[in-house]
Amino acid sequence: MLLRIILVSVFFYLLFRFLRLLFIKPPVNKSPTQKNTSGLVSEMVQDPVCKIYIPKNNSLSIQISGATYYFCSRACMDKFKP
C-alpha cells in the first residue's frame, strides 16, 4: 500500500513537471548574458554609440570621470562623446 502511494506521488510529480515545462515560459532575464565556450555566463554590456550588446570580456573600455564605457570596436570608441 505504501509503495503504491509513493509510485502515484512520483507519477503526479513528474506529470506536473512535464506540464509546467510545456506551458510556463521561463522568466525573462533583465540583464543580457551570453554563455562562453566553457559554459560560464559572461556579462553583456551595451555599446553607447551603436547600442549593441557585446560580451564584457570581448569589449574595449575607457574610463571617463570615474565612469566606465564599453565599446564593440575602435571606431565606436573614437565616435563616442560623453
C-alpha positions as CSV (number, residue, x, y, z in Angstrom):
1,M,0.0,0.0,0.0
2,L,2.8,2.4,0.9
3,L,4.7,1.6,-2.3
4,R,1.6,2.3,-4.3
5,I,1.2,5.8,-2.7
6,I,4.9,6.6,-3.4
7,L,4.6,5.5,-7.0
8,V,1.5,7.5,-7.6
9,S,3.1,10.5,-5.9
10,V,6.2,10.2,-8.1
11,F,4.0,9.9,-11.2
12,F,2.0,13.0,-10.4
13,Y,5.1,15.0,-9.6
14,L,6.7,14.0,-12.9
15,L,3.4,14.8,-14.7
16,F,3.3,18.2,-13.0
17,R,7.0,19.0,-14.0
18,F,6.3,18.0,-17.6
19,L,3.1,20.1,-17.9
20,R,4.9,23.0,-16.3
21,L,7.7,22.8,-18.8
22,L,5.2,22.8,-21.7
23,F,3.0,25.7,-20.6
24,I,5.1,28.1,-18.5
25,K,7.6,30.4,-20.2
26,P,10.9,30.8,-18.5
27,P,11.4,34.2,-16.7
28,V,12.9,37.0,-18.8
29,N,16.4,37.9,-17.8
30,K,16.7,41.6,-17.2
31,S,20.4,41.8,-17.9
32,P,21.6,40.2,-21.1
33,T,24.2,37.4,-20.7
34,Q,26.0,35.1,-23.0
35,K,27.4,31.7,-22.4
36,N,31.0,31.3,-23.4
37,T,32.5,28.0,-24.6
38,S,33.5,26.9,-21.1
39,G,29.8,27.0,-20.0
40,L,30.2,30.1,-17.8
41,V,28.0,33.0,-18.2
42,S,29.7,36.3,-19.1
43,E,28.2,39.7,-18.5
44,M,26.9,41.6,-21.6
45,V,27.4,45.4,-21.9
46,Q,25.9,47.8,-24.3
47,D,28.0,50.0,-26.6
48,P,26.8,53.6,-26.1
49,V,27.4,54.5,-29.7
50,C,25.8,51.7,-31.8
51,K,23.6,50.3,-28.9
52,I,24.5,46.7,-29.5
53,Y,25.3,44.3,-26.6
54,I,28.7,42.6,-26.5
55,P,30.4,40.3,-24.0
56,K,32.2,42.4,-21.4
57,N,35.4,40.3,-21.8
58,N,35.5,41.0,-25.6
59,S,34.8,44.7,-25.4
60,L,37.1,47.8,-25.4
61,S,36.7,50.1,-22.5
62,I,37.6,53.5,-21.3
63,Q,37.1,55.4,-18.0
64,I,36.0,59.0,-18.1
65,S,35.3,60.8,-14.8
66,G,35.0,57.6,-12.9
67,A,32.5,56.0,-15.3
68,T,33.5,53.0,-17.4
69,Y,32.2,52.8,-21.0
70,Y,32.4,49.7,-23.2
71,F,32.7,49.6,-27.0
72,C,32.4,46.9,-29.7
73,S,35.1,48.5,-31.8
74,R,37.8,51.1,-32.0
75,A,35.6,53.1,-34.5
76,C,32.7,53.3,-31.9
77,M,35.2,54.3,-29.3
78,D,36.5,57.1,-31.5
79,K,33.0,58.4,-32.2
80,F,32.0,58.5,-28.5
81,K,31.4,61.9,-26.9
82,P,30.4,61.7,-23.2
